[in-house]
Amino acid sequence: MSSKTFFITGANSGFGLAIAAAAIDAGHRVIGTVRSEASREALAKTLPSLRTDICDVTEFDRIPGVVQQVEEEHGPVDVLINNAGYGHEGVLEESPIEEMRRQFDVNVFGAVAVAKAFLPRFRERRSGFIVNVTSMGGMITMPGIAYYCGSKFALQGISEVMRSEMAPFGVHVTTLCPGSFRTDWAGRSMVRTERSIADYDSLFDPIREARQAVSGKQLGDPDKLAAAVLMLVDSTNPPPQLLLGSDAFKHVSAKLERLQQEINAWKSVTFSTDG
């Protein structure tokens, strides 16, 4: 792969850190964003050759200026890894709307704001690659993560449109849809709504306990995900979405089979509404 310049949001942990390290090891230039000076200092010790900028993706008005400054200092960015995000866990009825708004601000509006800062640059240069990190939770659902799945479904749909709109200009857009990986997603990084309604205990408590029990022991290896991302961005014909992890393949495939069965079962009613 020829040397590229990467811009990675949320580069101080999880997938962002793993991708940054792999890209640097492969000889690429990497600019990573973090939200605080403390994170920046810690990251400098972990990856001394990583160039860092402080950028909270929910400060939407600041993002174009950050991107402009990055390109003035480091030259054109070739690959955007839209990784910044977090998980929210909570029964829908129990979870305040404010927590949903924050989830969407980071996972959807923040990701779109960063992408939009790069779209005119990529379009004018007729090149570029955008990787929007969604989740298998952007294609399937499970009890207790409605806000998270909703945000990832939203980003998944927006990314598909973005891909269609940017394709004529030679710009690639792919969503990365990981399953369960050994990151802090289900641990330190997750926001958990306090329980308050006993009717949900039998459904949700085992799910929460199981998720906490496997945190840090998941099958997915972030370093192998990073290697797959480098392979992806070197592709001349990348897929609209890339599932990563055998659990993602299993759950999404099962969902597609159920969906096709449901569509077929109600086909007569579907067609009955044609005039």
N, C-alpha and C positions, 0 to 999 in steps of 0.2 A: 504494500500500500504506500502511495506517495505521502509525504508529510502533509498533515492538515492542521488547521487551527480549530480547536474545540472550545465551545462556550457551554459550561455545565452549571445549571442552577442546583442549589442544595448539595454542594460538593464536599461538605465536611463529614458526611456519614453515609452509610448504606450504599445504595447503588451508585450515587453520585461519586463517592470516594473511590469505590472499586473501579468505576469507568475511568475516572481521572488518573488513577495509578496505572491502569493498563495502557491508557493512551500515551502517558509520559514514557513508560517503559518501551513502547513501540516507536518512540521518536517523534511524537506529535507535540505541538504546542497546545497547552491547556490553560484556559482562564476559567476559574471557578468562582461562584458566588456563595457567600455566607451571609448570615443576618446580623452578626455582631463582631466587634473587635476581638472579643475573647475567643470566638470560634476561629477567627482569622489567624490569631496567634497560635492556637493549638494546631491548626491545619498546616501552618508553616513548618512546624516541627515534624509533622508526619510526612509531608510532601514538600520539601524545600524548593523544588523547581516549579511548583505550581504557582501561577500568577493568580492572585485573589482580589476580588472586589466585594465590598459590602453592599448587598442589594436584597431588600425585603421585597419579594414579588408582589406583595399586596400594596406597595407604594407605587401604584400604577403610573402616576405622572412622572416619576423619576426614571423609569426603565428606559425610555428612548435616549435620555442623556447618558445613562450608564453604557448602553450599547454603542453610542457614538464615540464616547471616550475610549472604550475598549478597542474599537477599530482604528481610531486615530493613533493609539499607542502601539497596538500589536498587529495591525493590518487586518485584511478581510477575514471574517470568521467563515469557515467552511461547514461546520457541523454544530447545530444547536441540540444539546441534550436537555430537554425540558423535564427536569427530574424533581424539582422542589415540590414537596407535598407531605401529607401525613394522614394517618388513619383516625377515624372516629368510630367508637363502639358504643352502642346504646340502643335500647328498645325505642322504637319510633315514638310511641305515645309518651315515653318518659323524657325524651331528649328535647331540650329547648330549641326554638327556632334560631336563637342567636348562635348555637353551636353549628347548626346547618349553614348559616350565613358565613361563618368563619371557615368552615370546610370548603365551601364553594369559592370563597375569596382566594384561598391558597391554591386549591387543586384545579380550579377551572379558570377563574378570572385572572389569576396570577400567571398561569401557564399561557393563556391566550394573549395576555398583555406582552409577555416576553416574545412569543412567536410573532406578534404584530410588529414589534420593533425590528425584527429581522426580515419580515416579508418584503418590504420595498427594496432592501439591499440585495437579498437573494434574487428577486425578480429582475432587478436592473443588471445584475451580473450574470443572469441566466444560469445560475448554479447555486448549490446549497443543499443541505440535508437537515431536516427537522425530525428529531425523534421525540415524540411526546410519550412520556412514561405514564401509562394508565395502569391496568391490572387485569387479571382474570375477573376481578370484581367489576370491570367495565363491560363484561359480557355475560356474567352470571350473577346471581344474588344469593344471599343467605341471611337468615334472621340475625338482627343485631347490628348490622352495618349499613342501614338504609342511606344515611347521609354520605357515607364513603362510596358506596356503589353508585348512588345517584350522581356524585361528582365525576366519577370515572366513566360512567355511561355518557355523561354530557361531553367530556373531553374526547371520548371515543368518537362520538358523532361529529363533533366540530372538526376533529382531525381528518375524518373521511372527506368532508367538504373541502377542507384546506388542501388535501391531497389533489382533489379534482381541479381546484382552481389554480394550483401552482404547477401542475404537470406540464401545461403548455410552455412554461418558462424554464424547463429543465431542472426544477426544484423537487426533490423527493421528500415525502412525508410518510412516516411509518409510526404506528403506535406500538410501544413495547408493552406486552401484557404478561407480566410475571405471575406465577403462582406463589407458593409459600417459600420464602427464602430466609436465610439466617441473617436478618438485619434487625434493626431496632423497631421495625414497624409495629409489631405486636407487643413491644415492651416499652422502653422509655419514651418513644415518639408518639405513642397512641394516647388520644384523649378519650377518657371513659366517663360516661354519664353515670351518676349515682343511681342505684336501684331505688324504686319507690312504690311499685305496684306488684303485690304478691301474686296476682294472677299469672304473671309472666315467669315466675320462678322456675317452674318445671321445664319450660321451653328454653329459657335463655341462660340460666345459671350454669348448666353443664357446658354450654357453648363457650361462655366466658372462661370457665375454669380450664377447659381443654386448650383454648387458645393461649392462655397464660402458661400452661404446663409445657407446651411445645416451643415456646418462644426461645430462640437461640439454638433449637435442635431441628429446625426444618430441613427438608431434603435439599432445597435449593442452595447452591454455592454462589455467592455474589461475584467471586472472581471468575467463575465460568460464565456467568451472565455478562460480565464485562468483555470477555473474549468474544462472546457471541455478538455483542454490540459492535465491536471493531470489525467483525466479519460483515455485519449488516451494512455499515456505512461505506464499506468498500465495494458493495454490490452495485451493479449498473441497472439491475431490475429488482429492487427491493419490494417486499410484500406490503400490502396496506396495513397489516398488523402481524406481529410476530409473537406467538405464544412461547413462553419460556418456562420450563418445568413440566414434568410428566403429570403432575396434578392439574395444571392448567389445561393440558391437552385432554385429560380424562373428563374434567368437569365441563369444559366448553363443548366437547364433542357430544356428551350426553345431553346437554341443553339443546344443541342443534337437532338431535334426533327427536327429542320431545316436541320441539317446536314444529318440526315437519309433520309429526303425527297429529298434533293439534290443528294445524292448518288443513290437513287432509280431512280430518274428522268433521270440520265445520265448513267444508268447501261449498256444499250446497247452499248454506245460508249466506256465505260470502258472495256467491254469484247471484243470489236471489235479489240483491239490491240494485242490480243493473237495470236501467230503464228500457 
